Amino acid sequence: MADPGNISLAVTALRLGAGAAFGGVVGVERELDGHDAGLRTHILLALGSALFGVLSVGAFHSFQADRNSTNVTLDPTRIAAYVAAGVGFLGGGAILKRGEQVRGLTTAASLWVVAAVGLAAGLGFWSGAVVATVIAGAVLLAGPLLRRLVPRGRRHPTAEQTSARPKTLPPVESLKGLAALVEQRGNLYLRWSDGSSSDLETTSRDELTGMELPGLPASALGTESWWPDTSELWVARRLYECEHVQGRKPGTRPWLLAGQECGRGPSNEPLICNVEPIAWVNPAASDEARKLIDQINPYWASPDHTEP
């Protein structure tokens, strides 16, 4: 049994099956990494592209004729051209902008690649389909290793970011002043690092895995409505906790920031986009927080959590 293009059913099935399989090989990594465009999306896209390839070489055979007998020109390569254009809609849907971070570029690129791989399989260009599948799969699977070997450089701030960023941050001198600022501004966040300038000009990454984060990890300082005591005690507790969790690296200190939560980190910490640096937290305020916690619970205020 053959189709009008003299391509047998077995060959057609082989090309379509191979295209779907090649797309699945690339899509496995995206599925394991938790992306919306995962295994099924890549398989279906490659299968569709393979079918367009088979159509290009096999579905128009009955319309072919000598040029002397017709003035109609057939150009099957136009089908392949429209596959490349059509997959752009899927790629565009995979790209998301969250604050200053752009997500989904790799997934969009993998969709574009599997479309080409599926088309190559449909046309019977096996060497190109196989080699492209191997290279694409290797690049995606080696992503974490490549990120560790070749760390991303500093991002240059835009003109708006540079003009909006304060040259020097004012200090918050006391715990009372910090609590008052939190009450006045509402949702403020605390981060312990070497400063806002370096944090905002580099890509945020998870320290354990090296994975890129969509925002800057920070700790919320806003007092919860159920809190029965003063906001000063709440802020003292948050400041103390952040110091023990984040402030263990030499040369780091706490600073305040405002912004928009654009996600949660691996430890369920808020990830902040559109960051606005507010102020440094003076060491005197940290000392006051530590003393206040020490009065309430000496066990937790001790550096090694030993009984006094």
N, C-alpha and C positions, 0 to 999 in steps of 0.2 A: 504493500500500500504506500503510495507516494502522494505528496501534495502537488499543487500546480507548478511548483518550482522544482520538481524532480528531487526534492529532499524527502527522504523516507521518514516514516513515522518514528523509526528507531533513532535516526540521526536527530530529528527534531526533539524527541524526548531526552536524548543525551545532552544536547546543547542547553535546553531549558533546565534540566536537572543539574548540570554542571554550573550554570550561572547561579542558580539558587544556592548550591553548595558553597561556591566561592564567596557569595555574599554572606552566608552564614558563618564562614570562618572569620571574616572581618568583624561581623556583628557580635560574636561571642564576647569579645573584650568589652564592648560598649554595654552589653547586657550585664556582665559581671561587675562593671563599674557603676551600675545603677542609673544609666541614662535612659531617658524616655524613648529615644530612637535606638532600640536595642536589637536583639537577634531577629525578631520577626520583621521589623521594619527593613533591616538590611537584606533579609532573604527576599521579601516581596519586591523591593526596589530592584535588586539584581535580576530577579525572575522577569519582571516587566521589561527591563532593559534587554534581557536576552531574547524575549519574544519580539521586541522591535527589531533586533538584529536579524532574527530568522525571517521576519517579514521583509526586511530589506533585500535579502538575497533569494528569497523563495516565493514570495506571494505575488510577484508581478511578472512571472515568467510568461503567462498567457497573453500579456499585453505587449510583449516585446515583438518588434517587427523591423524589417530592413528600413533604413532611413529613406530609401527611394519610394517606399510604399506608404509612408505616413509623414505628416508634419507635426506629430505629437512627440515630444521629448520626455522621457521618464528619467528621473534622477532619484534612485532609491537612497542615496547618501543623505538626502534631506531628512529622512526619518532619524538617522543617527544624530544629526545636528539638533533636532528638536528634543531628543532625549537629554542632551547636555543643557539645553535651555530650560526644559521642564523640571529637572532635578534641582534647579536653583530655588524653586519655591519651597521644596522640602528643606533644603539647606538653610534658607532664610528663617524658616519656622523653628529650626533647632538652635538658632543663635539668640541669646538673651543678654540684655544689658542691665546689670544691677548696680546702681550707683556708678562708681568709676571702673567696675569690673565688667568684662565682656566674657560670657560663658557660652559654650557650645560650638566654638570654632572647630575644634578637633572632630566632633561628631558630624558637623556639616561637611567637613573635608572627607570623612570616611564615607558618607552617603554619596558624595560626588565620585569617589573612587569606585565604590561597588557598582554604581551605574555604568561606569566605563568598563569594569570587569564583566558585568553581565552582558553588555553589548558585544564585547570581544568574544565571549563564549557563544552568543547567538550567531555571530558571524563565522565562527569556527576558527578564530585566531587564538589557538590554544596556548601557544608559548607566551603571548602577552597576558592572557588571562591568568595563567598559573604564576608567572613571575610577579605580576602586580599584586596578586593575592598574598603571596609569601612576604613580599616587602611590606605591604600595608599591615598585615597581621603582626609582623615582627616589630614594626614601629610602634603600634598601639600597645603591645604587650610589654615592650621595653620602656614605656613612658616613664614610670617611676625611677628607673635606673638612669635614664637620660636626664631627668630633672635634677638628680643628685650629682651627676657628672658635669652637667653644664647648667649651673644656677642662672636663673633669669636676672638680667641686669636691672639697674635702677630705672624706674619710670620717671620721665621728665614731667614735672607738673605743667598744666596748662597755664595760660596767662591769667585766667580767672582765679584758678587755685592759688597762684603766686600772689596776686593782689589781695585775695581774701585772707591769706594766711598771715598771722601776726609775726613780726620779726622776732620778738621776745615775748614769752608768756608771763603774765603777772603771777606772783605767788599768792597762795592762800596761807596765811600765817598761822591760823589756829583751827582747832577742831570745831569750835563754835562758829567761826567764819565759814568753814566748809559746809556745816549743816545748814547755815543760813542761805548759802549760795544754792544748795540743792533744793531747798524749799522754794527759793525764788525762781530758779530756772526749770524746775520739774525734772524731767528725765535727763539726768547727766550720767556719764559713765566714767569709770576709773580704769586706767591702764598703767601697768608698771613696766617701763622700758627705758631706753636711753634717750628718748625724746620724740616729739611729734614729727620733727623734720625727717629723720631717717625712716620712721614708720610709714609716713605718707608717701615717700618716694620709692618704696620697695613693695613687692608683692607679698601679701600676707600668706604664710604657709604654716601648716600644722607641724609642730616640732617633732612629733613621733614618726609621722609617715612622709613628711615632705610635700604633701598634697596642697595645691593652691586653694586658698580660702576666698570666698566672694566678698569678705569684709574684714575689718580690723577687730580682733578679739578684745573684749573689754568686759568689765563687771558693772552691772547696773547699780546706781546709788539711790535711786528714787525710793522713798519710804512706802512700804506696802500699807494699804488701808487697814489691814487687820492688826498692825503692830501696836501694842498697847502702851508702849513707853515713848520717850521723846525721840525726835528725829536725830538728835545728837548721838544718842546711844546706838541707833540703827546705823548711822554713818560710821561711828567708831568701830562697830563690829564688822562692817563691810571693808573698811580700810585695813583693819587688823587681818582679816581673812585673806584679802588680796596680797598683803605683804608676805604672808606665809606661803601662799600658792605661787605668786608671780615674782616676788621680789627677792629671789635667791641668787640671781646673777649679779656679779659685781659691776658697779657703774650704772645700775638702773635706779630709777626713782619714779614716784607716782605723778601722773598728770591727769587733768580732767578734760573730757571732750563731750561734745554733743553730736548728734547725727541721727540717722535712720537705721533701724534694725533691718537687715536684709537677709537674715538667716541665723542658724544656730551652728556652733562649732561642734567638734567631736565630743567635747565635755559638756555640751549643752550651754555653752557660754554664748552671750549675744555677739553677733558679728555686725559691725557698724559700718555703714556706707555714708558718703557725703559728710565726712568727718570735719568738725569744726573744733580746733583746739581752744580750750578755755583758759586753763591756768595750771601752774605747777602746784603740787601739794608740798608745803614746807615740811622739813623733818620734824619741826616742833609739833605740827598737827599729828603726825604719826606717833610721836612720843606720848602725846595726850591720849590718843586712842588706846595705845598699849597700856598706859596706866589705868585708864577707866576699865578696860577689860580685866586687868589684874585685880582691881578692887572687887569685881563681881565674881570672877572665877580665876584664881591664881593658877590652877592646873593648866588651863588652856593658854594662859598668857606666858607660861614658861617656854623657853625655846625648844626643849625636848619633851614637853608634855609630861613632866614628872611631878609627883606630889611634892608640895612645899614642905 
